[in-house]
Amino acid sequence: SMGATIACGMELADKGYLSESEMGRSLKWGDAEALVELTQMTGYREGFGDKLAEGSYRLASRYGHSELAIVSKKQEFPGYEPRGAQAMGLAYATSPIGGSHMRGDPAYFELFGIPKPVDPHEWKGKAKLTKSFQDLSAIIDSVGLCIFFAVRNLTEKSLDVPPTGIMEYLNAATGADYTLDELLRAGERIITAERLFLNKAGFSRKDDTLPKRLTDEPMPTGPAKGMVCHLAEMLDEYYQEQNWTSDGIPKQARLKELGLS
């Protein structure tokens, strides 16, 4: 969040929406010294750091340009560009905590080839894979394992990432004798319970979004040049995979199936 918020400030300054007098210094894109200084100022909430401490969405909104905050649910992204990694965009948009790669990380198969490589520029079929990684992340988070280790070493080498090794760890530690189906169902129940919480707080499809820069403006350079993130198409498929309504609300049949009704 810190890096993305400073980057937002740099773009605001570059576009002339933020003056040097307001920042107390010049702020050019890529200024490494400014990055260090502003991080320290943010930690102590000194000067312009007091505004940065509120995050990029509040910063950009303060100057009338919320579109320059690269966020989902007002949470800044980590290091993956959704125009070049389609499933990552879907994961950011549907994450219960906003733009995070720790509630489902399709970068494993789109960028790292784990457990198998998948074309990062293709958006069709990505909803099912994204759901599988979100369910897996919920399981990993709940049992307290390291996601880096668990994804690479405790799942089967198929794209639906069955957590067989996690099941073996859990059963050895607890004697609970979980079956693989029970563990998978626990991941689905966690994701759906979190979604119910968000629905009750007023969240729905309207909040499963990405900045228009990513969905409407083609990537200007690089391997994904000319591409946008096909979020709307993936979102329809994703809700079907989750057995949620087209507005992103879990259906009663799904709640009953998971013991949440």
FENQUI-V473325 format. One record per residue. RES is the residue in one letter. SS is DSSP state (A for helix, B for strand, O for the rest). PHI is phi in whole degrees, 0 to 359 (* if undefined). OMEGA is omega in radians with two decimals (* if undefined). Layout:
{{RES	SS	PHI	OMEGA} {RES	SS	PHI	OMEGA}}
//
This chain:
{{S	O	*	-3.10} {M	A	297	-3.12} {G	A	298	-3.13} {A	A	293	3.14} {T	A	290	3.08} {I	A	294	3.09} {A	A	299	3.09} {C	A	298	3.09} {G	A	298	3.11} {M	A	297	-3.14} {E	A	291	3.07} {L	A	302	3.13} {A	A	291	-3.14} {D	A	301	-3.10} {K	O	274	3.08} {G	O	84	-3.14} {Y	O	271	-3.06} {L	O	227	-3.04} {S	O	268	3.12} {E	A	297	-3.14} {S	A	294	3.12} {E	A	290	-3.11} {M	A	275	-3.08} {G	O	81	3.13} {R	O	189	3.03} {S	O	283	-3.13} {L	O	215	-3.13} {K	O	255	3.11} {W	O	302	3.10} {G	O	86	-3.12} {D	O	284	-3.05} {A	A	293	3.13} {E	A	296	3.11} {A	A	296	3.14} {L	A	301	-3.14} {V	A	293	-3.09} {E	A	297	-3.10} {L	A	288	3.06} {T	A	296	3.10} {Q	A	296	3.14} {M	A	296	3.12} {T	A	292	3.12} {G	A	301	3.13} {Y	A	262	-3.10} {R	O	52	3.13} {E	O	258	3.05} {G	O	53	-3.13} {F	O	295	3.09} {G	A	299	3.11} {D	A	294	3.08} {K	A	284	3.11} {L	A	298	-3.09} {A	O	297	-3.14} {E	O	272	3.09} {G	O	91	-3.00} {S	A	289	-3.12} {Y	A	295	3.12} {R	A	294	3.13} {L	A	296	-3.11} {A	A	296	3.14} {S	A	293	3.13} {R	A	303	-3.10} {Y	O	256	3.00} {G	O	79	-3.09} {H	O	220	-3.12} {S	A	297	-3.14} {E	A	295	3.14} {L	A	274	3.06} {A	O	273	-3.10} {I	O	272	-2.99} {V	B	221	2.86} {S	B	229	-3.01} {K	O	52	3.08} {K	O	69	3.07} {Q	B	255	-3.14} {E	B	294	3.13} {F	O	278	2.87} {P	O	279	-2.88} {G	O	265	-3.07} {Y	O	240	-3.06} {E	O	265	-3.04} {P	O	298	3.08} {R	O	290	3.12} {G	O	255	3.11} {A	O	213	-2.93} {Q	A	301	-3.12} {A	A	295	3.11} {M	A	296	3.08} {G	A	296	3.10} {L	A	296	3.13} {A	A	295	3.08} {Y	A	301	-3.03} {A	A	293	-3.05} {T	A	260	3.10} {S	O	301	-3.14} {P	O	294	-3.13} {I	O	250	-3.14} {G	O	91	-2.96} {G	O	294	-3.11} {S	O	233	3.04} {H	O	260	-3.14} {M	O	258	3.03} {R	O	241	-3.06} {G	O	121	-3.00} {D	O	232	3.11} {P	O	296	3.07} {A	A	302	3.11} {Y	A	303	-3.12} {F	A	270	-3.12} {E	A	283	-3.03} {L	O	245	-3.04} {F	O	256	3.13} {G	O	72	-3.13} {I	O	245	-0.03} {P	O	281	3.10} {K	O	216	3.13} {P	O	287	3.09} {V	O	226	-3.13} {D	O	302	-3.10} {P	O	291	-3.08} {H	O	271	3.11} {E	O	275	-3.13} {W	O	256	-3.14} {K	O	292	3.12} {G	O	82	-3.08} {K	A	282	-3.10} {A	A	297	-3.12} {K	A	297	3.13} {L	A	294	3.13} {T	A	297	3.10} {K	A	302	-3.14} {S	A	300	-3.14} {F	A	287	3.06} {Q	A	292	3.09} {D	A	299	3.12} {L	A	298	-3.14} {S	A	297	3.10} {A	A	296	3.11} {I	A	294	-3.13} {I	A	301	-3.14} {D	A	297	-3.08} {S	A	289	-3.12} {V	A	270	3.04} {G	O	81	3.13} {L	O	265	3.03} {C	O	284	-3.09} {I	A	294	3.14} {F	A	298	3.14} {F	A	287	-3.01} {A	A	295	-3.11} {V	A	298	-3.07} {R	A	279	-2.95} {N	A	237	-3.02} {L	O	240	3.05} {T	O	236	3.07} {E	O	287	-3.02} {K	O	274	3.05} {S	O	225	-2.98} {L	O	289	3.03} {D	O	273	3.03} {V	O	38	3.07} {P	O	300	-3.03} {P	O	275	-3.08} {T	A	299	-3.13} {G	A	295	3.09} {I	A	297	3.10} {M	A	301	3.14} {E	A	295	3.07} {Y	A	300	-3.10} {L	A	299	-3.10} {N	A	292	3.10} {A	A	293	-3.08} {A	A	279	-3.00} {T	A	246	-3.04} {G	O	69	-3.04} {A	O	281	3.12} {D	O	56	3.03} {Y	O	297	2.92} {T	O	268	3.13} {L	A	297	3.11} {D	A	298	3.13} {E	A	295	-3.14} {L	A	291	3.10} {L	A	297	3.13} {R	A	294	3.09} {A	A	297	3.09} {G	A	298	3.11} {E	A	296	-3.13} {R	A	294	3.12} {I	A	298	-3.12} {I	A	300	-3.10} {T	A	288	3.10} {A	A	295	3.08} {E	A	297	3.14} {R	A	294	3.09} {L	A	301	3.10} {F	A	302	-3.14} {L	A	295	3.11} {N	A	302	-3.13} {K	A	292	3.07} {A	O	272	3.08} {G	O	100	-3.13} {F	O	276	3.10} {S	O	203	-3.14} {R	A	305	-3.09} {K	A	301	-3.11} {D	A	259	3.10} {D	O	274	-2.94} {T	O	232	2.97} {L	O	231	3.06} {P	O	302	-3.13} {K	A	300	3.08} {R	A	303	-3.08} {L	A	271	-3.10} {T	A	263	-3.06} {D	O	243	-3.07} {E	O	257	-3.13} {P	O	300	3.06} {M	O	302	-3.03} {P	O	283	-3.07} {T	O	216	3.00} {G	O	85	-3.09} {P	O	301	3.14} {A	O	260	-3.11} {K	O	308	3.11} {G	O	88	-3.07} {M	O	263	2.93} {V	O	239	3.06} {C	O	272	-3.09} {H	O	273	-3.04} {L	A	296	-3.05} {A	A	303	-3.14} {E	A	294	3.14} {M	A	292	-3.09} {L	A	294	3.09} {D	A	301	-3.14} {E	A	294	-3.12} {Y	A	296	3.13} {Y	A	299	3.08} {Q	A	295	3.11} {E	A	298	-3.13} {Q	A	279	-3.00} {N	O	61	3.03} {W	B	252	3.08} {T	O	289	3.12} {S	O	294	3.08} {D	O	260	3.05} {G	O	83	3.14} {I	O	244	-3.12} {P	B	303	3.14} {K	O	287	-3.13} {Q	A	301	3.12} {A	A	298	3.12} {R	A	292	3.12} {L	A	297	3.13} {K	A	295	3.13} {E	A	301	-3.08} {L	O	264	-3.14} {G	O	73	-3.10} {L	O	248	-3.11} {S	O	273	*}}
//
